[in-house]
Amino acid sequence: MEKEWKIYTKTGDKGETSLLGGTRVPKYHERIEAYGTLDELNSFIGHLRDQLIDLHLREILLSIQENLFTAESLLATDHSVENTRPLPRLSEADILVLENEMDSMELHLPALSNFILPGGHPLVSLCHVCRTICRRGERIIIKLASTTEVDEILIKYINRLSDYFFVLARELAYINNIADLPWKPDVLKQK
């Protein structure tokens, strides 16, 4: 009989947690911040997916959520310790899926001539929340990569993912007949 797995371990009560490999680090460690931010993103993607009717978009978002769990496991791995547990990987094919999806959506979207403001519809706004959390995750991961090993494909995937959420926001606005909200800087206010 398999031992029951409890959600609480009591090992983090003093502000530390374990990386994959067993190394204890403070909960504010850059690796924890990186995969915690991706976990936050993953939760918002789940919320977005729950709001959508389109089966294809739901499947794409589910695939993205699975890829984010892969990215989180890679970020949680202590590379200074030999890991006997096989880990999933991200690939160029995962990036290609995002690029193909964006290309497909952009075929019918109007060309951009201004920056656009987030909003106009709850789904559009939620896409922009995902985009901005993704960008924050990217910044944290790039900072982490300056001091430790981070798979280059992971950085590339997260970069492309934030682009995907921008295009998806525009796509959902288009589907819902919501015009992009262009940013119109008031030059007179600056004088």
C-alpha positions in Angstrom: 0.0 0.0 0.0 1.3 3.4 -1.0 1.9 5.9 1.8 -0.6 8.8 1.8 1.0 12.1 0.7 0.1 15.1 2.9 0.0 18.6 1.6 1.8 20.0 4.6 5.2 18.9 5.6 6.1 21.4 8.4 9.6 21.6 6.9 9.0 25.2 5.6 7.9 26.7 8.9 11.2 28.4 9.3 11.2 30.1 5.9 13.1 27.5 3.9 12.2 25.0 1.3 14.0 22.3 -0.7 15.0 22.4 -4.4 14.9 19.2 -6.4 18.0 17.4 -5.2 17.3 18.2 -1.5 19.3 21.5 -1.1 17.6 23.8 1.4 17.2 27.4 0.4 15.3 30.4 1.8 11.8 30.9 0.3 13.0 34.2 -1.2 15.7 32.5 -3.2 15.8 33.5 -6.9 14.9 29.9 -8.0 11.8 29.9 -5.7 10.9 33.4 -6.9 11.3 32.2 -10.6 9.2 29.1 -10.4 6.7 30.8 -7.9 6.0 33.5 -10.5 5.5 30.8 -13.2 3.1 29.1 -10.8 1.2 32.3 -10.4 1.0 32.7 -14.1 -0.2 29.1 -14.4 -3.1 29.8 -12.0 -4.2 32.8 -14.0 -4.0 30.7 -17.2 -6.3 28.2 -15.6 -8.7 31.0 -14.8 -8.5 32.2 -18.4 -9.0 28.7 -19.8 -12.1 28.3 -17.6 -13.7 31.4 -19.1 -13.3 30.2 -22.8 -15.7 28.3 -24.9 -13.4 27.7 -27.9 -12.1 24.2 -27.6 -8.9 24.8 -29.6 -7.9 27.7 -27.3 -8.7 25.7 -24.2 -6.4 22.9 -25.5 -3.6 25.3 -26.3 -3.8 26.9 -22.8 -3.8 23.4 -21.2 -0.7 22.5 -23.2 0.9 25.8 -22.0 0.0 25.0 -18.4 1.7 21.6 -18.8 4.8 23.3 -20.3 4.9 25.8 -17.4 5.0 22.9 -14.9 7.9 21.5 -16.9 9.6 24.9 -16.7 8.9 25.1 -12.9 10.5 21.7 -12.4 13.6 22.8 -14.4 13.9 26.0 -12.3 13.5 24.0 -9.1 16.4 21.7 -9.9 19.7 22.2 -8.1 22.2 21.5 -10.8 25.1 21.2 -8.3 23.5 18.0 -6.9 23.2 14.8 -9.0 19.6 14.3 -9.8 18.5 10.7 -10.4 14.9 11.7 -11.2 14.3 12.1 -14.9 12.8 15.5 -15.7 10.7 16.6 -18.7 12.2 19.1 -21.1 11.0 22.0 -23.2 11.8 21.9 -26.9 11.8 24.1 -30.0 8.6 22.3 -31.0 6.9 23.9 -27.9 8.1 27.3 -29.1 6.9 26.6 -32.7 3.4 25.8 -31.4 3.2 29.3 -29.9 4.7 31.0 -33.0 2.2 29.1 -35.3 -0.7 30.1 -33.1 0.3 33.7 -33.2 0.9 33.6 -36.9 -2.6 32.1 -37.4 -4.3 34.8 -35.2 -2.4 37.7 -36.8 -3.7 36.7 -40.3 -7.0 38.5 -39.6 -6.1 41.0 -36.9 -5.7 44.6 -37.9 -2.2 45.9 -38.1 -1.0 47.8 -35.0 0.0 51.5 -35.4 -0.1 52.4 -31.7 0.6 50.9 -28.3 -2.6 49.5 -27.0 -4.1 49.8 -23.5 -5.1 46.6 -21.7 -8.8 46.2 -21.3 -12.1 46.4 -23.1 -13.3 43.0 -22.1 -12.7 40.7 -19.1 -11.0 38.0 -21.3 -8.8 40.6 -22.9 -7.8 42.0 -19.5 -7.1 38.5 -18.2 -4.7 37.9 -21.1 -2.8 41.0 -20.3 -2.6 39.9 -16.7 -1.0 36.7 -18.0 1.3 38.6 -20.3 2.6 40.9 -17.5 3.1 38.0 -15.0 4.9 36.2 -17.8 7.2 39.2 -18.4 8.0 39.4 -14.7 8.8 35.7 -14.7 11.1 36.3 -17.7 13.0 39.1 -15.9 13.5 36.9 -12.8 14.6 33.9 -14.9 17.1 36.1 -16.8 18.5 37.5 -13.6 18.8 33.9 -12.3 20.6 32.9 -15.5 23.3 35.5 -14.8 24.4 33.6 -11.8 23.4 29.9 -12.4 22.6 27.5 -15.1 19.2 28.0 -16.8 18.2 26.1 -19.9 18.3 28.6 -22.8 15.2 27.0 -24.4 13.2 27.9 -21.2 14.1 31.6 -21.5 13.1 31.5 -25.1 9.8 29.8 -24.3 8.8 32.3 -21.6 9.7 35.2 -23.9 7.5 33.8 -26.7 4.7 33.0 -24.3 4.4 36.6 -23.2 4.1 37.5 -26.9 1.4 34.9 -27.3 -0.7 36.4 -24.5 -0.5 39.8 -26.2 -1.7 38.4 -29.5 -4.3 36.3 -27.7 -5.6 39.4 -26.0 -6.0 41.0 -29.4 -7.7 37.9 -30.8 -10.2 37.7 -28.0 -11.0 41.4 -28.5 -11.5 40.8 -32.2 -13.8 37.8 -31.5 -15.8 39.8 -29.1 -16.0 42.8 -31.4 -14.0 45.0 -29.1 -11.7 47.5 -30.7 -8.1 47.8 -29.5 -7.7 50.7 -27.1 -4.9 52.8 -28.6 -2.6 54.7 -26.3 -2.9 58.3 -27.2 -0.3 60.3 -25.2 -1.5 63.8 -24.5 1.5 65.8 -25.6 -0.1 69.0 -24.1 0.1 67.5 -20.6 3.9 67.3 -20.9 4.4 71.0 -21.6 
